[in-house]
Amino acid sequence: MAIKIIQISRLLSITLLGFMIIQPVFAQWNIKMNGLPDDLGAGFTIDTSKPNSAIISVSSQHAMFQTIDGGETWQTVNLPSDVLAVTDISMYDNNHIWICSVNGLIYSTVDGGKTWDCQFDNPSVTDCINYIKMFDQNRGMAMADCLDPVVNPEGPAIFLRTEDGGKNWVSMNDSAFGGGSGDLWRRVAFSSPAVGYFFESGVNPQTLYKTTDGGKTWHSLEFPENYITVLNFYNDNIGLACSLYYKVYQTLNGGKSWSGYVVSNDFSWGNDIEFAPNDPSKVWMTDNQKLYFSSDTGKTWTEQQSFGCRDISFIDDRNGFLLGDNIVYHTTNGGISMVHDYKSALLHTPVLFQNYPNPFNSRSTISFYIAEKSYIKLSIYNIIGENIITLADQDFLPGKHRILFNGEQLPSGTYIYKLEANNHVIQNKKLLLIR
């Protein structure tokens, strides 16, 4: 079996200045899959309305899934038959929900998805809607960027606005952009009904635009690089945008100027940026590989988890959800739990993390952390305790390590992976292989 061992950077560097006590942290995200299909599919979008409420859409299901108990259980929300796939969701509360679709439709529900009302269906305007955001039960914006997916798959971009809860959606921009977003909702951000930002892709030069009149008129903004993978704004002035590699750019004046900050040397294609709704200093950001957190509006970043996702949604600075491919996570403490026993928790105790993805098909990554050089043995067992394979049996230097487990030759089922450090069993965890 293929085994790939990757040495990555130290989890935490420790500095003691005089009598200052530094308190270490470990990330706290829990997998929440009860009631979801095993073949959930690639994540499209997730939205929240209350600390324990969320709704998700994915690529392979003609349905959405909603929870009202923090992901402990998920219920199927059936879709109208003419909706091919939901590209974006705006959830005002558990009952009032708006969706847009890959085939150019906008639907709303006032009873949590029991019944749906078609609010927009106009192929002469667009046949693909990427983005929708309702600011309250009346005012909202939507973006569409595809009139003919074969002839012109990336434009022109059309912006729709409603002032009556979606009874009427009005096209705002008389002269459409030449290009489109090149994605779903990742390059559009309306911070208020009047102010919005849009990165136009598929043309040369690619340009960042801003509107201050609800999409009627747009003007270009100077941006330090020529490509943006994802952007988001906390309010009309404070925003972040990811460049293609390594960096995130911050603006505090509505895009007039930008400051660039390195996220990580292995940060690549940004998938989502999410501000805490009540605190712009707290931000979560993800690419395909990792989840990052900033407590200073994007100037510095720490790796919060060694997994990536498609979409992030927080209702406050503690309660949030992550939607990935075939997986959903939930946190009730912002993804961080304090470890109070400084020496035993950080300096001497290894940590075994949950494998990702889990459940998985063939391949999954197992991570662990050690604070000092140790002889590590990492093994896979079947459910009756038989050793299937030993993934690692050697010395490791201090830090966090990842091991790629290839289970192509194994049947579907539940397996146990066990971490031993210096001949002492540290922890066992379950992983689920699904064909």
N, C-alpha and C positions, 0 to 999 in steps of 0.2 A: 504494500500500500504506500501511496505517496505521502511522505511526511515532510512538512516544511516548517522549520523553526526560525523564528524571526526575533532578533534582539531589538527591542525598541527602547525609547528613552526612559529614564528613571521616573517612577510614578510621582514622587515628591522629592524636592531638595529641601534639606532641613538646615535652618540657620537660627542660632540662638544669639540674641543680642542682649547682654546684661541679664536682667531678670524677666525679659519678655518670654511668654509661653506661646508657642505656635500650635494651634489645634488642627490636626489633620482631618481630612474629609475623604469619604468614599461615596461613589455614586449609588443611587438607590432608584432603580427602575425595575418594575415587575411585569412579566409577560402576562397578558390578559387575553386568552383565546377561547374561553368557555362559551360555546354557542356559535362559534365561527367555523366555516368549512375548513377542512384540512388543506384543501387546495384553494386557499383564499385568493391568491393571485397578487400581482404587483399593485402596490398602493397608488391611488390617484390623489385623494384628498381626505382630510379629516377636519371637523369643526366641533367646537364645544360651546355650551351655553351656561352651564352651571358646573361647580367643582366635580361632580360625578357623572355628568352627562356628555356624551359625544356621539357623533355619527360619522361613518366612514363610507367611502366608495372605493372600489377596486376594479381592476381591469377585466377579470374573468367571470364576474358574477352579474347577472341581470337583477341586481338587488343592492340595497344598502343595508348597513347593520348599525343598530343604535343601542347604547347602554345608558342606563340611568343610575347605575350602582358602581361607578368607577371601573367598569370593565369586568366585574365579577360574572356578569351574564350579558350576552348580546342577543338582541331580537332582530329578526329579518324585517326589513322595510321593503315591501314590494314596490316596483317601479311601474309607471305607465308603459304599456306595450310598445309604444313608438319611441321610447328613449333607448338609444343603442348603448350608451355608456355615459355615466355622470362624470363630467370633467371638473366640476367645482361645486361646493356646498356653502351656503350661508345660513347659519342656524341662529335664529333670534332667541328662541326658547325651545322646550321639548316638543311643542306643537307647531310653531311657526317656522317653517323651513323652506328655503328656496334652493333649487338646483338648476344647473345648466348642462347641456349635453353635447357630445361630439357631433351630433347631427343637427345642431342649430336650434335647440328648443330650450325654453325656460318654463319650468313648472314650479308651483308652490303648493304647500299644504298647510292647513290650519288645525289639523288633528293628528299630527305626528306621522303622517304618511298613510293613514287609512284611506284617504281620498286625495286626489291631486287635481289641480286646475292648471290647464295649459295657458300660459300668459304670453308666450311669444313663439311664433312659428311663421317665418317669412323667408323662404329660400331666395327671394330676390335681393334680400339684404345680406344674408349670411347663411351658411349651412354648417357652421361650427362655432360654438361659443366656449371660450376658454376660462373665463373668470366671472365671478359674481360676488358682490359684497353688499349686504344690506346694513345700513347704519342704524336703522330703527324699523318699525313696522311699515313705514311709508317710503323712505328715501333709500335709493340704491343705485349702484352702477354695475354694468356688465361690459365685457370686452369680447369681441369676435374678430377673427382674423383670417377667415378662409371662405371664399366664394366658390372656388373650384379646387378641390384637393389634388387634382391631377395636373391641371394647367398651371395653377398658381397656389402651391401649398402653404405659402407663408405670407399671405396678405391679400387684400389690404386690410389694415386694422380698422375696425368700427367700434365706437363706444356708444353704449345704450344707457339711458338714464330713466329712472322712474321716480315720481313724486307721490304716487298713490298705491304703494304696496305691490306694484307690478301689474296693475290693471292695464296700464299703458307704459310701454317701453319705447322711448323716442331716440332715434339716431341723432347724436349730438354733433359729430364732426362732419361738416359738409364736404371738405376735401380730405379724403382718406389718406392715411400713410401709404407709402409705396410698399413697405414690407409688413411683417407681422412680428409676433413675439418669439417665434421659433420654439415655443414650448407651450405648456398649458397656462397656468396662472403665475408662474415664477417671476416674470419680468414686468408685472403690472402691480402697482400699489396705490390705491386711493386711501389717503389718510383722513379725508373728510369728503362730503358730497361735492365740494368745490375743487379741492386740490388733489391731483393725482400725478403719478410718474409712470413712464412707459419706456422700455428700451426696445427700439426697433431693430429687428434682425432681418437677415435675408436681403439686404441692400448694401451698397457701398457708397459712402461710409455708413457704418452702423452707428446709431445716434440715440442718446438719452434725451427724452422730452419731458416737459412739465406742463400741466394745465392748472389754471387758477379759476376757471369758470365752468367747472363740471364737464370738461371734454369738448367744449365748443371750439376753443382755440388752443394751440400748443406751441411752445417755443423750445428750442434746443438748449441743452445744458452742456457745459464743458465737463468732461469726465477724463480722469488721468489715463485710462486704458481704452482699448477699442472693443472690449467685449465684457458683457455682464452675464453671469449665469443665473443669478437670483438677486432680487432686491426687496426691501420692505421698509416701511416708515412707521415710526411710533406716533408721530403727529405731523403737522404740515412742515416742520423744520428738521426734525431728528430722523435720520435714516441711515441705512447700511446697504452696501451693494458689494457682491463678490465679484472679483475679477476671475479670469480663467484658472489661474493657479496661485496658490500660496496666500494671497492677500484679500483683505476685506477693506473697503473704503467707507469712511464715516463722514457725514455732513451734519452740521448743527444749524445751518442757515438755509435750509430748503434747496440745497444743491448748488448754491453759489460757489462754494469751495468744498474740497474733499481732502481728507487726510488718510493715508494708507497705512495699514498695520498688518504685519505677518501673522497669520493664524497658526500655521505649522508648516514645516518643510514638506510634509506629505499630504497636506490639504489640497484637494483637487477641485472637482466640479461641485459647486454648491447646489444643494437641493432645496433648502429652506432656511429662512431666518425668522425667528419668532421673539418679539419683545414681551416681557412681562407686562400685562395690560395696565398695571398700576405703578410701574417702575421702569423707566427706559434704560436705567443702568444695567438691568439684568436681561441678558439676551442668550438664546440658544441658537446654534447653527449646526447644520449637518451636511456632510457629503455622503458618498456611497459607503464609506468605510468607518466613520467615527462621528460621535456627537460631541460638540464643543460648547463651552459655557463662558460667558464674559460677565463680569460684575462692574465694568466701567464703560458701558456703551460701545464695546467693540475694540477698545485699545489693546487689551491683553486677553488671551484665550487659554483655557485649560481643557484638556481632554476629559470629558465627563464619562463617556462610555466608549468601548472599542467596538461599536457597531454603528452603521449609518441607517438612515431611513429616508422616506420620501417627503413626509409632511409632519409638522409639529404644530400643536395647538395647546395654548395655556389659557385658563380662565382667570388665574391670578398668578402670583409669583411662586406658588407651591403646587398647585394642581394642574397637571398637564398630561397629554397623550402624545405618543409617537406612532406613526403609521409607517411600516416598512413593507417589504415583499413577504407575504405569507405570515405576518406577525404584527402584533400591537403591544405597545408598552404603556404603563401608567405610573405616575408618581404623585405622591401627596406631600412631598417636601422639596419640590424644585429639582429633584434628581440628586440631592445631596443629603447624606446623613452624617451627623457629627460622631466621631469616635473619641470618647473622653479619656480612655486609658492610653495616654500618649506613648509610653514605652512598649507596653505589651502589644498594643494594636498596630503600631506603625513600625517599630524598630525590630520586633522579634517574631511576629506572627505572619506567615505567608497567607495569601488570599487566593482562593480559587473562584473564578468568575463563571457565570452561566455561559454555555457555548452559544454562538450566534452563527447562522440563524438556528432557531429551534422552535418548532420541528424543522427538519431539513431533509433534502433529497441528495444523498451521496456525500456532500462535503459540508463541513462546519468547522469553525475556528474555536479552539479552547484556549483561554487566557488565564494566566496566573501571575501573581506578584510575590517577590521575595525581597526582603530588605538587606540580606547579606548573602554572600556566596554559599550555596547549598547544593547537596547532592539530591537531585530531583528524579522521582519516578512517577510517570503519568501513564495510567493503564485504563483500558476499556474492558468492562465485564458485561456479560449478559445478565438477564434478570434473575438467574438462579446462581449467580456468583462465579461463573467460569470465566477465566481470563481469556479475552478474545485477542487482544493485541496490546503491546506496550509501545506507547508513542514516544516516550522519553525515558532515558535511563543513564543520566550523566550529570556532571557538574554544570550549574548555571551561575552566572554573575548576578549581582543585585539588580533589581529593576522589574519591569513588566515584560512578559514574554507571551508570544502567541504561537500555537501549534495547529497546523491544518490537519484535520482528520478526514481521511478519505474512506468512506464506508461503502464503496461501490460493490464490494463482494459480499456484503452482509444483507440478510433479509430485513424487511421492515420490522420495527418493534422498539421497545424501550430498552435502553442500555444505561449502564452506570459508568461514570468516569471518576477515578480516584487519584488524588494528589498525595504523594508522600514526599516529605522533605527530611533529609538526613535520617531515613529509615523510620520516621514517625508519620502515621496517617494524619493528614491535615483535614481533609474534607472529601465527601462524596457528593456528586450531583447527577441528576438524570438527564439523558438526552433522548430525543425521539426521532428515529429514522423512518421516513415515509416514502414509499415508492409511488 
